[in-house]
């Protein structure tokens, strides 16, 4: 599973080369550096994104748990924290979940 990050980097660099695009140094560094080297944390993150974009109360709750699991697994995995912030904003801004007390927080934080 660790090879997936290497493959992603290789593909991005080959696409840039095929398009005859020169990647700027900061962009190239981001392409070469994976957000996490832990495939389990990445898997938690990907599943959380899937659940998040279902845009249901249950999906939001599952996404929160998934992003938190990714962050616990790799505390330096910034995208897990970004996802967590995004899902809370989406859940709290989606009035139909908050009004019905179906927010992932149970409604206590939202009131």
Beta strands, then each sheet from edge to edge (+ up, - down):
end
